[in-house]
């Protein structure tokens, strides 16, 4: 987990998960449209997932 990736997750969550696949981008983007906090939480969970 990179400091820059976490910072990008806070500023613009869909850009932080751009390399994790189309499904992750769509989920984070939709949550980000619903509210900033859900998008940030989803992006941080996906970025910190050690399996992907």
C-alpha positions in Angstrom: 0.0 0.0 0.0 1.5 3.2 -1.1 1.0 6.6 0.5 0.1 8.1 -2.8 -2.5 5.4 -3.5 -4.2 6.2 -0.1 -4.0 9.9 -0.8 -5.6 9.4 -4.2 -8.3 7.3 -2.6 -9.2 10.2 -0.4 -9.1 12.8 -3.1 -10.7 10.9 -6.1 -11.6 7.3 -5.2 -12.3 6.0 -8.8 -8.7 6.9 -9.9 -7.2 5.0 -7.0 -8.8 1.7 -8.2 -8.2 2.1 -11.9 -5.9 -0.8 -12.1 -8.1 -3.2 -10.1 -10.6 -3.9 -12.9 -13.7 -2.5 -14.5 -16.1 -3.8 -11.8 -14.2 -2.1 -9.0 -14.1 1.2 -10.8 -17.9 1.1 -11.4 -18.7 0.2 -7.8 -16.5 2.9 -6.4 -17.7 5.5 -8.9 -21.4 4.7 -8.0 -20.7 4.9 -4.3 -18.7 8.1 -4.8 -21.8 9.6 -6.6 -23.9 8.6 -3.7 -21.6 10.3 -1.3 -17.9 11.1 -0.8 -17.5 8.9 2.3 -18.9 5.7 0.9 -16.6 6.0 -2.2 -13.6 6.7 -0.1 -14.3 3.7 2.2 -14.8 1.4 -0.8 -11.6 2.6 -2.5 -9.6 2.1 0.7 -11.0 -1.4 1.2 -10.1 -2.3 -2.4 -6.7 -0.8 -2.3 -5.8 -2.5 1.0 -7.0 -5.9 -0.1 -3.9 -8.1 -0.3 -5.5 -10.7 -2.7 -5.8 -8.4 -5.7 
